[in-house]
Amino acid sequence: MKNNVFSLLLWMILIISVKVNAQEEIQKFNKVRLGFNVGYGTQKSFPFDSKDYSYDVWFYKIQINYRLKESKKWSFEVNAEPSYYLAEHQLLNKYYVKPEDGDDYLEKREEFTKKKNINEYVLNLGLITRFKITKTFSTYAIGSVGPMYSDTDTERMNAGFAFSDIFGLGTSFKIDKFLLDFRISIRHVSNLNITLPNNGYNSSNIEIGCTYQL
């Protein structure tokens, strides 16, 4: 009889332990959101608008979001954005390429004043600070940086490894487990002088998306 009671107690403890651990894992999992954003950016917009070059870009992002800490009004989140950018670039001011840039500067002027398509493969990692105005509506600020690879040489930056820096402001609207997102941002691309030239590209961006709470 004692052995049966002891065995029953062990089974109850085991079941409770498994249930508690499962609930903890579910709570951790509930902090994760997955989604997709699409957007457009251009250099021909405030605060940039350089007369030397054009840079217009469409981009597509997978959103992976993990909530670190949450209070009644604030939350702090880690965000990862594996992204693809398809940019169209053109040198507008041919005198940007100077004789001191090489004996072939005239050939470079002719090459770079043609429109070029650039494929950029990016992984931005950043932090989101979110303020909840109501239970369904919130605003946030995001800052992120990450490695990228571009496949085309231009007068401003060589193809290869570089970095993508982003700062943005957004609003979100919650519908059940879905979070509809609208964001404006500025972005700078350069390579920390790993290779020259390294003037990089700038763009002002607008994007929309949706994430789902797992």
Phi, psi and omega per residue, in radians:
M1 nan -0.798 3.131
K2 -1.083 -0.695 3.138
N3 -1.099 -0.694 3.136
N4 -1.126 -0.751 3.122
V5 -1.114 -0.753 3.136
F6 -1.092 -0.735 3.123
S7 -1.124 -0.716 3.122
L8 -1.091 -0.742 3.114
L9 -1.094 -0.712 3.121
L10 -1.093 -0.758 3.129
W11 -1.123 -0.702 3.130
M12 -1.121 -0.745 3.116
I13 -1.103 -0.735 -3.139
L14 -1.101 -0.775 -3.125
I15 -1.118 -0.776 3.133
I16 -1.100 -0.720 -3.139
S17 -1.103 -0.780 3.121
V18 -1.102 -0.735 -3.125
K19 -1.119 -0.756 3.129
V20 -1.104 -0.802 3.127
N21 -1.086 -0.704 3.130
A22 -1.118 -0.730 3.112
Q23 -1.107 -0.696 3.113
E24 -1.110 -0.715 3.128
E25 -1.168 -0.669 3.109
I26 -1.118 -0.720 3.120
Q27 -1.098 -0.703 3.084
K28 -1.117 -0.750 -3.117
F29 -1.142 -0.593 -3.135
N30 -1.185 -0.225 3.103
K31 -1.431 -0.097 -3.061
V32 -1.724 2.363 3.040
R33 -2.179 2.431 3.078
L34 -2.146 2.493 3.137
G35 -2.968 -2.872 -3.037
F36 -2.565 2.365 3.075
N37 -2.156 2.611 3.035
V38 -2.326 2.538 -3.092
G39 -2.793 3.085 -3.138
Y40 -2.391 2.489 3.106
G41 -2.414 2.724 3.116
T42 -2.588 2.616 3.047
Q43 -1.419 -0.363 -3.073
K44 -1.453 0.896 -3.092
S45 -2.720 2.704 3.079
F46 -0.965 2.390 0.140
P47 -1.739 0.373 -3.020
F48 -1.813 -1.685 3.074
D49 1.049 0.910 3.033
S50 -1.257 2.497 3.112
K51 -1.489 -0.101 -3.069
D52 -1.409 -0.511 -3.036
Y53 -2.699 2.808 2.996
S54 -1.970 2.596 3.138
Y55 -2.678 1.875 3.122
D56 -2.126 2.398 -2.977
V57 -2.510 2.355 2.913
W58 -1.779 2.476 -3.126
F59 -2.477 2.715 -3.068
Y60 -2.377 2.213 -3.013
K61 -2.220 2.363 2.862
I62 -1.528 2.275 -3.125
Q63 -1.788 2.173 3.034
I64 -2.178 1.978 -2.985
N65 -2.170 2.311 3.101
Y66 -2.221 2.181 -3.114
R67 -1.425 2.029 -3.127
L68 -1.405 -0.822 -3.043
K69 -2.619 2.553 -3.090
E70 -2.520 2.409 2.992
S71 -2.166 -2.964 -3.088
K72 -1.079 -0.676 -3.060
K73 -1.973 -0.396 -3.019
W74 -2.097 2.643 2.938
S75 -2.506 2.648 -3.132
F76 -2.190 2.231 -2.931
E77 -2.347 2.551 2.992
V78 -1.651 2.395 -3.082
N79 -2.284 2.325 3.043
A80 -2.101 2.402 -3.082
E81 -2.321 1.493 2.930
P82 -1.151 2.160 -2.924
S83 -2.393 2.699 2.990
Y84 -2.189 2.211 3.111
Y85 -2.018 2.275 3.030
L86 -1.990 1.889 -3.032
A87 -1.899 2.612 2.979
E88 -2.028 2.131 -3.027
H89 -2.198 2.537 3.063
Q90 -2.648 2.393 2.992
L91 -1.333 2.146 -3.125
L92 -1.697 -0.595 3.139
N93 -1.813 1.737 -3.052
K94 -1.098 -0.417 -3.128
Y95 -1.335 -0.047 3.007
Y96 -1.082 -0.608 3.038
V97 -1.502 2.040 -2.989
K98 -1.844 2.821 3.090
P99 -0.974 -0.579 3.137
E100 -1.248 -0.123 3.083
D101 -1.378 -0.032 3.077
G102 2.391 2.794 3.134
D103 -1.114 -0.374 -3.128
D104 -1.674 0.452 -3.047
Y105 -1.083 -0.548 3.107
L106 -1.179 -0.695 3.082
E107 -1.139 -0.660 3.112
K108 -1.134 -0.706 3.088
R109 -1.021 -0.795 -3.123
E110 -1.126 -0.700 -3.127
E111 -1.196 -0.839 -2.988
F112 -1.374 -0.312 3.085
T113 -1.390 -0.052 3.011
K114 -1.505 2.570 3.110
K115 -1.170 2.417 -3.136
K116 -2.229 2.478 2.994
N117 -1.701 2.334 -3.117
I118 -2.110 2.225 3.013
N119 -1.690 2.193 -3.132
E120 -2.122 2.247 -3.137
Y121 -2.011 2.083 -2.858
V122 -2.301 2.563 2.950
L123 -2.274 1.672 3.093
N124 -1.532 2.394 3.092
L125 -2.189 2.290 -3.063
G126 -2.759 -3.010 -3.129
L127 -2.151 2.484 3.071
I128 -2.036 2.285 2.963
T129 -1.915 2.046 -3.014
R130 -2.000 2.387 3.060
F131 -2.022 2.140 -3.085
K132 -1.580 1.933 3.136
I133 -1.343 -0.777 3.016
T134 -2.343 -3.072 3.117
K135 -1.162 -0.398 -3.077
T136 -1.988 -0.236 -3.042
F137 -2.156 2.320 -3.125
S138 -2.519 2.785 3.010
T139 -2.126 2.802 -3.092
Y140 -2.739 2.839 2.981
A141 -2.121 2.478 -3.137
I142 -2.304 2.390 3.003
G143 -2.277 2.340 -3.103
S144 -2.647 2.764 3.090
V145 -2.583 2.666 3.130
G146 -3.046 2.886 -3.141
P147 -1.304 2.691 3.084
M148 -2.615 2.837 3.047
Y149 -2.263 2.254 3.052
S150 -2.015 2.654 -2.970
D151 -1.907 0.171 -3.025
T152 -2.395 2.322 3.028
D153 -1.373 2.440 2.999
T154 -2.370 3.110 3.109
E155 -1.207 -0.257 -3.066
R156 -1.769 -0.454 -3.093
M157 -2.847 2.434 3.101
N158 -1.357 2.746 3.024
A159 -1.111 2.712 3.086
G160 2.156 -2.670 -3.036
F161 -1.291 2.428 3.093
A162 -2.735 -2.999 3.130
F163 -2.254 2.548 3.103
S164 -1.997 2.084 -3.137
D165 -1.969 2.281 -3.063
I166 -2.329 2.394 2.906
F167 -2.286 2.282 -3.071
G168 -2.514 2.832 3.032
L169 -2.189 2.453 -3.085
G170 -2.592 2.996 3.032
T171 -2.284 2.611 -3.138
S172 -2.359 2.539 3.101
F173 -2.211 2.162 -3.055
K174 -1.641 2.265 3.027
I175 -2.233 1.796 -3.070
D176 1.008 -2.076 3.140
K177 -1.647 0.020 -3.138
F178 -1.672 2.533 3.082
L179 -2.206 1.906 3.114
L180 -1.456 2.358 -2.935
D181 -2.220 2.400 3.013
F182 -2.298 2.285 -3.023
R183 -2.483 2.461 2.919
I184 -2.017 2.597 -3.074
S185 -2.747 2.881 2.935
I186 -2.080 2.586 -3.064
R187 -2.403 2.444 3.051
H188 -2.222 2.371 3.128
V189 -2.107 2.221 3.037
S190 -2.793 3.084 -3.024
N191 -2.164 0.366 3.090
L192 1.016 0.547 3.116
N193 1.088 0.458 3.037
I194 -1.089 -0.705 2.994
T195 -2.371 2.794 3.093
L196 -2.012 2.549 0.070
P197 -1.304 2.860 -3.105
N198 -2.558 0.812 3.062
N199 -1.426 -0.383 3.026
G200 1.206 -2.956 -3.105
Y201 -2.261 2.630 3.044
N202 -2.183 2.661 3.051
S203 -2.700 2.571 2.936
S204 -1.746 2.324 -2.934
N205 -2.220 2.729 3.014
I206 -2.397 2.411 -3.102
E207 -2.622 2.737 3.074
I208 -2.299 2.733 3.137
G209 -3.007 -3.049 -3.114
C210 -2.654 2.368 3.034
T211 -2.121 2.777 -3.109
Y212 -2.211 2.295 3.128
Q213 -1.378 2.134 -3.129
L214 -1.296 nan nan
